[in-house]
Amino acid sequence: MKAIAVYDDGDEPVLIEKPRPEPTAGEALVRTLRVGVDGTDHEVIAGGHGGSPADDDHLVLGHEAVGVIEDPNDTPFEVGDLVVPTVRRSPNGANEYFARGEPDMAPEGYYHERGIVGAHGFMAEYFTSPAECLIEVPPELAEWGFLVEPASITEKALDHAAASRSAFRWNPESALVLGNGSLGLLTVAMLDAEFERVYCLGRRERPDVTIDVIESLGATYVNSNETPVPAVPGAYEPMDFIYEATGYAPHAFETIEALAPNGVGALLGVPGDWEFEIDGGRLHREFVLHNKALVGSVNSGYHHFEAAVDRLGGLDGSFLEDLVTGVYGLDEFEAAFVDDDTTIKTAVEFAEYEER
Amino acid sequence: MKAIAVYDDGDEPVLIEKPRPEPTAGEALVRTLRVGVDGTDHEVIAGGHGGSPADDDHLVLGHEAVGVIEDPNDTPFEVGDLVVPTVRRSPNGANEYFARGEPDMAPEGYYHERGIVGAHGFMAEYFTSPAECLIEVPPELAEWGFLVEPASITEKALDHAAASRSAFRWNPESALVLGNGSLGLLTVAMLDAEFERVYCLGRRERPDVTIDVIESLGATYVNSNETPVPAVPGAYEPMDFIYEATGYAPHAFETIEALAPNGVGALLGVPGDWEFEIDGGRLHREFVLHNKALVGSVNSGYHHFEAAVDRLGGLDGSFLEDLVTGVYGLDEFEAAFVDDDTTIKTAVEFAEYEER
């Protein structure tokens, strides 16, 4: 079968031939439909995560997939069921985190991430997966199912942020998304139903496709060149919830200042080392006197995937059409890895969905 | 009646005469038994909070009180009931935060703090209070009732920290208290029942009374001169829960490094402005990849006072005897404000408790 991989000594995705995998006991065989591309894929290609399986010299890419069951192999699925795979896998048999559907909470050493570190991804015509790592998706989401994984990332961040505010009556109204990449824009759409007022901060100048998407959702674009994060409360309003999806380290700390009293910031970016100065005394005081919170959030649990399926089903089709700027077949897969100013979200298509 | 106050142009507590207050509708009159002294009182005396009532040139000190009902004044209390007052009062009639017993979540402008900012404290022979701001205490706690308020501060921090970890199965075992002041030591005792292993970090060298208290509780003393906060995971273990009660701003950020994966830090200190350098990229990444959380926590709600009453009742009497190094009558009240290396916790006694 065909697969898209990056070699340990390579710096670009290439099309390779691999044997079609055989499901072992408890695994189903899935025929891949579409696989999304995101910033993590670009980091993997650039060698930032560096995680081919131990006995291989290449890593099959892709962690945002949707496919159909080709061979249930005695799992509860039926041929033709539409499924989305979760990303983390237990490397040494089951562990407690996976057993309770919380692979996202497993510490280092307790997981591989398919397509990212230690295990091949889903950019292949077929993949196998333990049945409990496959989330069923309704046929209406066949085209957009590759967005379930990124949406699940946001479901987890919302879940953990709300939990952190559950010890008191929290009535949030305002939300700010830091970052107008594809995850930021998807999150703006997801927050629309939960907050009265949603803002999205980015560095782009008009005219710009991402600003168009933000405004078509009824959200407000904040140009960080004019209004840096600490100036947001004065220029707009203090924010009850902030979602950081930039990986720009100063944002993690500026978030404390931009929050309203009793607000919470969810951090999702993964920056490299970077030393800089902060007014730590003021930030510490702000944290305490105004009951603020920050939660770091990585990956997602099984119930976050399920919540993401429900949430995606409620999003406007025209928004999804705007968000996904390109879906490319294997004959032009390289185009899915181009990231220019007109690109928002792309996917590689391995097969078209055929309703049973 | 006699009261202990600090004048706006003064820098030490003085004994003054004031008229005995008259309870208005909904208020009870309380005869004060004991009032504790803490770091906030020292800051108030030094002018750090600066909050006499608008029409007064002095502030009666004290926010950690226990007393007996002298005149119920048609509230649900009876003469002789033992009570602890909460600290925050609504300055402009009721607001939603007070109405639901969460004055601690009220933003600036929605509260005064008795003995700290905007309203006289409890260091007087009598005080009045709305009945809903008085928490009933069993007679066994008459001597130690002035510890209910500081214990409620810790109850809130534990409540908010646990809430922040309630979106997944959290099984914390290790806890670190930063700071071996009276609140830190009280917290070490309170954490004993919740964590397998409790540590307390301070700057003191042996022999020292606070180290003796820590070790008598079965906890481990961490000398920050030998083991600064970022070195704690290597020298001891990564911590599931960290409670910061130092007001030393670098600790707020070092906490991120000392936490175990999925851990949470509660910040309670209130430092002044202080710029310093951090490796913000590394801390941001730590936050995200290991699902860490920080929650700021100030003041406490009514149910935190109630939880503190229960918790204090379960603490060992010999610990409380060790913690409270001095209780002084009005004839020697100045001694309660001395803070040297042999002082842990002090209180001023206005009257002795007489069981009905």
Interface residues (C-beta under 8 A of the other chain):
Chain A: R100 E102 D104 M105 P107 E108 D159 H160 A162 A163 S164 R165 S166 A167 F168 R169 G247 A249 P250 A252 F253 A260 P261 N262 L267 L268 G269 V270 P271 G272 D273 W274 E275 F276 E277 I278 D279 G280 G281 R282 L283 H284 R285 E286 F287 V288 L289 H290 N291 K292 A293 L294 V295 G296 S297 V298 G301
Chain B: R100 E102 D104 M105 P107 E108 K156 D159 H160 A162 A163 S164 R165 S166 A167 F168 R169 A249 P250 A252 F253 A260 P261 N262 L267 L268 G269 V270 P271 G272 D273 W274 E275 F276 E277 I278 D279 G280 G281 R282 L283 H284 R285 E286 F287 V288 L289 H290 N291 K292 A293 L294 V295 G296 S297 V298 G301
